[in-house]
Amino acid sequence: MDKPLALKMAPKTLSEVIGQKHLLGEDKVLSNLVKNKKIFSMILYGKPGIGKTSIACAIVNELGIKYRFLNATINTKKDLDIVIEEAKMYDGLILIMDEIHRLNKDKQDVLLPQLESGLITLIGMTTSNPYHAINPAIRSRCQLFELQELSTEDIVEGLHKAVQHPDLSGIKITDEGINYIAKVAGNDLRFAYNLLEVCYYATFDKVITVEKIKTINNKPVFFSDKNGDGHYDVLSGFQKSIRGSDVDAALHYLARLIAEGDLDSIYRRMSVIAYEDIGLANPAIGPRVDAAINACLRLGLPEARIVLGTIVVEMALSPKSNTAHVALDKALDDIYKGNVGSIPAHIKTDSPLYKYPHDYKGSYVKQQYLPDAIKNKKYYAPKDIGYEVNFKKTYENLNKLKENN
């Protein structure tokens, strides 16, 4: 079988790599390592199609060092043993390992001593955050380099190079067509190459128009890793945008989550936000979010997006208060530190000394509820915002009654 264009476009040297100038530009770290003919174990991490494999292969090609390529998911412990024996024969080699975060314990136990001794130099690649997904023992023996997302200009640069490849002889494509492919490819250069190649062979006259591209693919690439860090970054962006009252950003991240089809994560996160970030400033938001979730469960997509858009706008523009759970955390901190004391006798079960507040004017009577050790403790610090203004007024009035009676 003929290799796909994306593989044929793989750079032979670091200078041919598209993007990643923070690592590969003039006097940058990876460029200097190669110039100095010295390489260390490293992990390259970032989204798919942005150059991890290209950089790894360009490094070993420029250095002229023997290397082997393994995938932590597919290749077995036996495969790793073979690589180690080869490394002993050649007095060292570079191991390029894709999906490094999938390396199980057995393989780690085999690999670690070889990294420690320098027999094997590892270039690991992953789409996951190595600080969370990779075993600390592996991570501590490697330098970590994050690859940045490619810009549309980077993708366009790569496509202009691709149309010069002999495999695409006779291709006719306008700048408008190239820009459109770059747009639907998102940040994935490999996808852009693949789409260009499919368009080339899907036409008889080799003339590629935007209309022709749309018949093949008109949906932008969206990197979705529901079990990975990218997904949780989107959820984080969603919550922090609502917390920061940026309705446009909140809708953007909501749209990403809807595109993933992960409604359950949206429901859980909205439920948390209602109480963690909006709280007493708009106490009605909790039941309203619950009602919106129930409506979404009945409707399903695509209609559920209407409900979600409505409630997220309301949440983003609601006044915000975190005072209730902050107050509870302060109380919990006292508990964990042992700062508790005995429950006052008059509010213990069936105590005849207890004064029933409903028997008094305004349903209030002065009596001590906190233990003696912390009887003057104040956990709650209300904000002067939204509905919480009413709670603040009540709280302050009650404190005055305690002080005056």
C-alpha positions, -999 to 999 in steps of 0.1 A, spaced: 0 0 0 11 35 -8 19 57 22 -5 85 29 6 121 20 8 130 57 36 105 62 54 116 30 53 152 42 70 143 75 99 166 80 135 152 78 150 180 100 137 203 128 139 233 105 112 217 83 88 212 112 57 235 109 51 257 140 65 251 176 89 280 173 92 282 211 111 249 209 125 249 174 133 285 166 167 301 165 186 294 197 157 274 212 161 244 234 155 215 210 173 231 181 204 237 204 203 202 217 205 188 182 232 213 172 252 202 202 247 165 193 232 158 227 198 145 236 181 137 269 150 117 277 119 138 271 82 138 268 64 158 241 28 165 249 0 183 231 -31 178 209 -31 154 179 -16 165 146 6 193 159 40 177 154 50 154 183 59 125 160 75 148 134 98 164 160 108 130 175 116 116 141 134 147 129 156 146 161 168 111 155 172 117 118 195 147 124 215 131 151 219 99 131 213 78 162 198 43 161 162 43 173 132 21 177 95 32 176 70 16 200 34 23 211 28 18 248 -7 5 241 0 -20 213 35 -32 219 42 -58 246 68 -63 273 85 -87 250 89 -59 224 104 -37 250 128 -65 260 140 -68 224 146 -30 222 167 -32 254 188 -61 240 194 -40 208 204 -10 230 230 -32 247 244 -43 213 247 -7 200 257 7 234 225 28 236 197 39 214 167 62 214 132 48 221 104 68 206 72 57 224 38 69 215 9 69 240 35 70 268 7 76 294 -6 41 286 26 24 298 16 -2 324 35 -11 355 53 -42 341 67 -22 312 76 7 335 96 -17 358 115 -29 327 122 5 313 131 25 344 165 10 351 175 15 315 166 52 316 184 55 349 216 40 334 214 60 302 212 28 280 179 40 266 170 76 259 133 80 258 112 104 236 77 99 248 46 113 232 11 119 246 -20 139 242 -25 138 279 -11 161 306 21 143 318 18 159 352 -14 139 358 -12 110 334 23 97 335 40 77 363 61 101 385 91 77 383 91 80 344 83 117 345 111 125 369 136 111 344 124 131 315 123 168 304 87 178 296 80 199 265 45 211 257 37 216 221 14 245 213 -16 244 190 -9 252 154 -24 284 141 -44 287 109 -14 303 93 7 272 103 -18 249 86 -19 271 55 19 270 54 19 232 55 -8 230 28 12 253 5 41 229 8 19 199 3 5 211 -31 41 210 -44 45 173 -36 49 151 -67 20 129 -55 -4 158 -61 8 165 -97 -16 187 -116 -35 199 -86 -54 231 -90 -66 248 -58 -71 284 -49 -60 302 -17 -97 302 -8 -97 264 -10 -65 261 11 -79 285 37 -111 265 39 -92 232 45 -72 250 72 -104 262 88 -121 228 89 -88 211 100 -88 231 132 -52 228 146 -45 193 131 -20 195 103 -22 157 97 -60 160 91 -54 189 67 -29 168 47 -53 138 46 -83 160 35 -62 176 8 -52 142 -5 -88 128 -5 -100 159 -24 -73 154 -50 -82 118 -57 -120 125 -54 -119 148 -85 -114 138 -121 -99 171 -133 -78 177 -101 -95 211 -96 -104 215 -59 -130 241 -51 -145 250 -17 -178 234 -29 -159 201 -37 -143 202 -2 -177 207 14 -190 176 -3 -162 157 14 -160 174 48 -176 206 60 -174 200 98 -144 215 116 -122 190 135 -129 191 172 -104 174 195 -125 157 221 -110 135 248 -137 128 273 -114 109 296 -84 132 292 -72 166 305 -85 185 274 -121 176 284 -116 188 320 -100 220 308 -132 227 288 -153 221 319 -129 243 339 -133 271 313 -171 266 314 -173 271 351 -148 299 354 -165 318 326 -199 316 344 -182 325 377 -166 355 359 -199 366 344 -186 363 309 -217 350 291 -201 348 257 -172 326 269 -197 305 289 -217 299 257 -185 290 238 -175 263 263 -210 251 265 -210 247 227 -178 227 230 -193 204 255 -224 199 234 -203 191 204 -187 164 225 -222 151 233 -213 149 269 -245 162 285 -240 145 318 -208 165 325 -227 197 316 -255 188 341 -231 180 369 -210 211 364 -241 234 362 -254 219 395 -221 226 412 -219 262 398 -255 270 410 -244 265 446 -207 271 446 -206 303 425 -241 318 425 -253 306 458 -272 329 481 -270 358 456 -297 340 436 -310 311 457 -336 303 430 -310 293 406 -305 258 421 -341 247 415 -341 264 381 -310 245 370 -326 213 382 -357 221 362 -336 228 331 -317 195 335 -351 176 337 -363 194 306 -331 184 287 -335 148 298 -370 148 283 -360 165 251 -326 152 243 -305 168 215 -308 189 195 -337 206 214 -318 204 247 -293 230 235 -322 256 236 -327 249 273 -290 248 281 -284 281 263 -311 298 282 -301 286 317 -264 292 311 -270 328 301 -291 333 332 -263 317 353 -236 338 338 -255 370 343 -267 362 379 -251 379 408 -224 357 424 -218 347 460 -197 319 475 -203 329 511 -223 298 522 -198 271 513 -169 293 524 -185 296 558 -190 259 559 -154 252 550 -144 275 579 -166 254 603 -151 222 589 -116 235 594 -125 240 631 -138 205 633 -107 190 617 -85 210 641 -104 198 671 -117 233 679 -152 221 689 -162 220 726 -193 205 742 -228 212 730 -245 236 754 -267 217 779 -299 237 771 -299 226 734 -292 189 740 -320 164 733 -352 169 755 -335 196 777 -361 214 798 -339 245 796 -344 249 759 -363 280 748 -386 273 718 -381 303 694 -416 301 680 -430 310 714 -413 344 713 -419 376 693 -404 374 659 -396 337 664 -364 347 682 -351 344 717 -316 350 728 -298 318 738 -264 303 731 -261 276 704 -223 273 699 -201 255 724 -184 277 750 -150 273 734 -162 290 702 -193 308 713 -183 341 696 -172 325 664 -184 340 631 -182 318 600 -206 336 577 -195 368 559 -225 379 537 -220 398 505 -240 430 496 -252 416 463 -284 401 448 -308 384 470 -281 379 496 -287 416 506 -317 403 525 -297 376 543 -271 402 552 -296 425 567 -312 397 587 -278 384 599 -267 418 610 -299 425 629 -297 391 647 -261 398 657 -273 432 671 -300 415 691 -274 390 705 -252 419 716 -280 441 731 -301 416 750 
